[in-house]
Amino acid sequence: MRCSGYCAGLALRWAARNDRPWEMDAMARKMVDCRKVPSDINCTLTIAGTEDELMEAAVAHAVTVHGDEDTPELRQMIASSMEDVEPALA
């Protein structure tokens, strides 16, 4: 099977990043746990990823599930709720 187009681009980006791209710096992964933030629906979702990925996913979750508005205050609250997490736990 040959890899071309999109697949080849992914393979090149993978190889260019690191010889072991699956090994991330432990501090690079962050987590937000909805159980630690008061809510009316007792949400139990935990989201993890890089800081940028986590911010976008957490904002989308807050807007769609909790009915919050995407504001600088919401983003600041999410940023202050982020915790470092071990890659194996995320």
C-alpha positions in Angstrom: 0.0 0.0 0.0 1.4 3.4 -1.0 0.8 6.6 1.0 0.2 9.7 -1.0 -1.5 13.1 -0.7 -2.9 13.7 2.7 -1.4 10.6 4.2 2.1 11.5 3.0 1.8 15.0 4.4 0.9 13.6 7.8 3.8 11.2 7.7 6.2 14.0 6.8 4.9 16.2 9.6 5.1 13.3 12.0 8.8 12.5 11.1 9.8 16.2 11.1 8.5 16.9 14.6 10.5 14.3 16.4 11.9 10.8 16.1 9.4 9.8 18.8 6.4 12.1 18.4 4.3 10.0 20.7 6.6 11.0 23.6 5.5 14.5 24.7 7.0 16.6 27.5 4.8 15.8 30.5 4.3 19.5 31.1 2.9 19.9 27.5 -0.4 18.2 28.4 -3.0 20.1 30.4 -6.4 19.0 31.8 -9.6 20.6 32.9 -12.0 18.6 35.0 -15.6 19.9 35.1 -16.2 18.2 38.5 -13.9 20.9 40.0 -16.0 23.8 38.6 -19.5 24.4 40.1 -22.3 23.8 37.6 -26.1 23.2 37.7 -25.8 20.0 35.7 -23.1 18.3 37.8 -20.9 17.7 34.7 -18.3 15.0 35.0 -16.3 15.6 31.8 -12.5 15.7 31.8 -10.7 17.1 28.8 -7.0 16.9 28.2 -4.6 18.1 25.4 -2.1 20.8 24.6 -3.0 24.1 26.1 -4.3 25.5 22.8 -6.3 22.3 22.0 -7.7 22.3 25.5 -8.7 25.9 25.5 -10.7 25.5 22.2 -12.3 22.2 23.4 -13.2 23.5 26.8 -14.7 26.7 25.4 -16.8 24.7 22.9 -18.0 22.5 25.8 -18.8 25.4 28.0 -20.8 27.1 25.3 -22.7 24.1 23.9 -23.3 22.1 27.1 -23.3 24.7 29.9 -24.8 27.6 27.8 -21.9 30.0 28.6 -20.9 32.8 26.3 -17.4 32.8 24.7 -15.9 35.8 26.6 -12.5 36.7 27.8 -13.7 36.1 31.3 -14.7 32.5 30.4 -11.3 31.9 28.7 -9.5 33.3 31.8 -11.5 31.0 34.1 -10.7 28.0 31.9 -7.0 28.9 31.8 -6.9 29.2 35.5 -8.5 25.8 35.8 -6.0 24.0 33.7 -3.7 21.5 35.5 -0.6 19.8 34.3 -1.2 16.1 33.7 1.0 13.1 33.0 0.7 11.9 29.4 -0.3 8.4 30.5 -3.2 9.8 32.5 -4.6 12.1 29.8 
